[in-house]
């Protein structure tokens, strides 16, 4: 790949050479298409994945399940706040290396500023009032108390209301959706949504599984059960990060219940002849492999494919590797130190919003977010003590070979809308996404925004979601 | 003028203890003395004596000849190529023939010698280079470098302990998953037990006293205070100098890893054993060594700093031992100044740059183990390859991945939470001692270590607040890519390798040989894992003894300096 990059893009060839190249190119392309077809064919043998069942509560599964849905409110106490302040005050800072910005992780000098805001300006009680602005509930599913927000739009004449579930990821929480919620539930458009935002078990106010093996498939099943319990039989789904995988699994599990699936994060395997071929050729003959100009720009950028999609990913996946193998070791200290927790989580909000933020002394955090919002998310992890269980979700999902998982060999046939934000950790062009998503209704190149799209660009995401749903509903 | 190549051949054979050439050499010797050949040097006198004894003559005979010829005492025997009168005694130089045949032989010898010389030089030409650095705050201060060596004592106070206890008491425990043992990391139920011991029974003051049992020092090198333990042997016999040995620790260890081994080396119980003078530095950023303030401090920098330290302490030559990071640091030291490191002893050396022989051995080793020198244990540890070399490595290298990319993020909380720090560090002492310990409820921690020792190591990290800087060492070493000059370069220093059965990355002899071209000893050890010096100090000390003896013996054979020789070949010590 490096060799290819070093080639000039406009090589002048004489006609014979051109002809040879064309013949060779066609041969390769035909071979590629055949391989693609084979892969596609291989991948579509099953059209849905089994639902299965599980029990994640402590001890044995009881005879009958309690299906009650009970309201929930976030609460705090002076004791909790005092303990937090005590811990913050006793933080043992380490000086950052000179001139390193965010390259070595969260910069300690800037961390002091964040912590000073936390300690002196941030008002947790006020933030709790904001959290409790939307009605929250809990209900026990498969032995776990699952927390969710349920917002019904105000009644408007002539407005259609559609149920929608939003699923967050790591290191986010339901709070990621607090700015997009009013845009979806309180719109004056002909369409509004009745929104359900669950916390993934082990995240935030949802109970953590007590047994091994709770992965995205289990989460998908639990969320289907939740929707069923709430009386919904067909609904829309939206997700990013883990949310995108969980909602995809939901669509594979019960396609009849999912009217549409909207994702703002995509993954695909950088494998198979078709993909490799498009990586090699895409930069020079994008039309041949179905890339747009924008795809080329995002995939290859100025640094080249390997740098952008391989080395950068290696540099950014240390958290994934340790959480996927030793979550309890990695999380133990983080669960004790609020400042350590903030550094661990907020580094992601800096780097995943824009990789260039790593070169800034303040990680560019406040360019797109307010410290109050960021710290509210941290406080959800802190007060619930859920960082370890949130990390375990990586281990549960990465424990077995990803390639052997059924959901990776199963296509997604529900109507799908994809929002590709430019600063997302990895860009997946529509031609790659089609391998898995067989019914893409819309694929949008978003003008700005990164990994935490709902949190960072709620209006853009809401607009894209709305246009997608309208396409599906043929409005 | 005539070149006597038989003499060279004689010498050469003589070194491999060929009885025939021994006789010939001795005859030559007689002949040379008779013919007043004045320049003889190189071979140790003890060997001369050995061969004379074999021929029923004694050293006295040689001594008188030597004195008669005014040979200096410090010279041994080595035949120079020049002869004064050009005559050749055919009786003593049996293979020296006349005329053209000899000319061809000379030519051949020159060509072969030239090729060998070229090959050797080519591989040696790549000596590792490094430039002085400055790791202190700001810019280096003008004026003289501070070369002073200051004694250092580990200290503690009530405030430190109270703070520790308060933090321990305020730990927010969370339950482990059911039946997960150590598979998800440090088991939180067992962690409670460790913490209870730490809080109630562990006596840091007593451990501090224990730490101060050996003398500590600090000295400023390249802008940072480097801490080290320096143990000189007591009651050394008159005229005998101890053999200097540098021992370098790794992560998440410290100089304390060597505390059980130091007395075995400095005060060996066996009178035949070598007495060592031991220096154990803390890698900058670890323990009581100051952390670099600038980015870029990698293993080569640490190697350079330790060379400077040893020079400052007045050692001209010394031996080095290392495992984990200590492996790379001491290897880099051998690459930087091969003449200064007399012997390199390692207990960890995964192939940093797997070449063709390594790849071939992995592919074919199962079918042709003998071809690659694999034994049963090698086969057992390597195959199945995907499971043992790939999956296991991936499972166990999460810490490395995050520390090599975001050390400041992952270390932040550990520097605030003593219990979090203990879980992070002690998980390694469990799993790296034996992979099967992951399936035990208590991680098998106390099977090989005492909680006192383990917690003392954790306390060194805690009280010095060095976890973040110790993690940064990963980033500095990996961020420049895996293609560093030192990883490609072979090592030409005599090397000994102790192969512990439960080492994290099993390395068969063939693999070690790829990098360490002068592998003198390769010992399959009876038991032990990654933290071998701490886990099996006796075994490790014994292997260092054996290795050093072997080097001394072979150096004695070819040494140019004088040596004192006694009856038993085991009884030698260096004379300054």
Contacts between the chains, C-beta under 8 A, distances in Angstrom:
chain1	res1	chain2	res2	distance
A	58	B	178	7.7
A	83	B	170	7.4
A	86	B	170	7.8
A	87	B	170	7.3
A	87	B	416	7.4
A	90	B	163	7.3
A	90	B	167	7.3
A	90	B	416	7.3
A	91	B	416	5.7
A	92	B	415	5.2
A	92	B	416	5.8
A	92	B	465	5.7
A	94	B	408	7.5
A	94	B	411	7.4
A	94	B	412	7.7
A	94	B	415	5.9
A	94	B	465	6.6
A	94	B	468	4.5
A	94	B	469	7.0
A	95	B	293	7.3
A	96	B	408	6.5
A	97	B	292	7.4
A	97	B	293	6.6
A	97	B	294	6.3
A	97	B	295	4.8
A	97	B	472	7.1
A	98	B	137	7.9
A	98	B	293	5.9
A	98	B	294	5.4
A	98	B	295	7.3
A	99	B	295	7.5
A	100	B	295	5.8
A	104	B	295	7.6
A	104	B	406	6.9
A	104	B	407	5.7
A	104	B	408	4.4
A	104	B	472	6.5
A	104	B	475	6.3
A	105	B	406	3.8
A	105	B	407	5.9
A	105	B	408	3.3
A	105	B	409	3.2
A	105	B	410	6.9
A	105	B	411	7.8
A	105	B	412	7.4
A	106	B	408	5.8
A	106	B	409	5.1
A	106	B	412	6.5
A	107	B	408	7.2
A	108	B	408	6.7
A	108	B	412	7.8
A	111	B	412	7.5
A	209	B	177	7.4
A	210	B	175	7.5
A	210	B	177	6.6
A	210	B	178	5.8
A	211	B	177	6.4
A	211	B	178	5.4
A	212	B	177	5.1
A	212	B	178	7.1
A	212	B	179	7.1
A	212	B	180	6.0
A	314	B	405	7.8
A	315	B	405	5.1
A	316	B	405	7.2
A	317	B	401	7.1
A	317	B	405	8.0
A	318	B	398	7.6
A	318	B	401	4.2
A	318	B	402	3.2
A	318	B	403	7.4
A	318	B	404	6.9
A	318	B	405	4.1
A	318	B	406	5.6
A	318	B	410	7.4
A	319	B	402	6.0
A	319	B	406	7.2
A	319	B	409	7.8
A	319	B	410	7.8
A	321	B	394	7.8
A	321	B	397	7.0
A	321	B	398	4.1
A	321	B	401	4.0
A	321	B	402	6.5
A	322	B	398	3.5
A	322	B	399	5.9
A	322	B	401	6.7
A	322	B	402	4.7
A	322	B	410	7.2
A	323	B	398	7.5
A	324	B	398	6.7
A	325	B	394	7.6
A	325	B	395	5.3
A	325	B	396	7.2
A	325	B	397	8.0
A	325	B	398	4.1
A	326	B	184	6.8
A	326	B	185	3.8
A	326	B	398	5.6
A	326	B	399	7.1
A	326	B	427	6.5
A	327	B	184	5.7
A	327	B	185	6.0
A	328	B	176	6.4
A	328	B	180	7.8
A	328	B	184	4.4
A	328	B	185	3.3
A	328	B	186	5.8
A	328	B	187	7.2
A	328	B	188	6.4
A	328	B	423	7.3
A	329	B	185	3.2
A	329	B	186	5.0
A	329	B	399	7.8
A	329	B	423	5.5
A	329	B	424	5.3
A	329	B	427	4.5
A	330	B	185	6.7
A	330	B	398	7.5
A	330	B	399	8.0
A	330	B	402	7.6
A	330	B	410	7.0
A	330	B	424	7.3
A	331	B	185	7.8
A	332	B	185	7.4
A	332	B	186	6.6
A	332	B	188	7.3
A	332	B	191	7.2
A	332	B	417	7.3
A	332	B	419	6.6
A	332	B	420	4.4
A	332	B	423	4.1
A	332	B	424	6.9
A	333	B	413	4.0
A	333	B	414	4.2
A	333	B	416	7.1
A	333	B	417	4.2
A	333	B	419	7.4
A	333	B	420	2.1
A	333	B	421	6.2
A	333	B	423	7.1
A	333	B	424	6.3
A	334	B	413	4.2
A	334	B	420	6.9
A	335	B	172	5.6
A	335	B	174	6.2
A	335	B	413	8.0
A	335	B	417	7.9
A	335	B	420	7.3
A	336	B	167	7.7
A	336	B	170	7.6
A	336	B	171	5.7
A	336	B	172	5.8
A	336	B	413	6.7
A	336	B	416	6.7
A	336	B	417	3.5
A	336	B	419	6.4
A	336	B	420	5.2
A	337	B	412	7.2
A	337	B	413	4.0
A	337	B	415	8.0
A	337	B	416	3.5
A	337	B	417	4.9
A	337	B	420	7.0
A	339	B	412	6.7
A	339	B	413	7.5
A	339	B	416	6.4
A	340	B	412	4.3
A	340	B	413	2.2
A	340	B	414	7.1
A	340	B	415	7.5
A	340	B	416	5.4
A	340	B	417	7.0
A	340	B	420	7.8
A	341	B	413	6.4
A	343	B	408	7.4
A	343	B	409	5.6
A	343	B	412	4.1
A	343	B	413	7.3
A	344	B	409	5.6
A	344	B	410	7.2
A	344	B	412	6.7
A	344	B	413	6.5
A	347	B	406	6.5
A	347	B	409	4.7
A	385	B	172	5.7
A	385	B	174	6.1
A	388	B	174	5.2
A	389	B	174	7.4
A	392	B	177	7.1
A	392	B	184	6.5
A	395	B	184	6.2
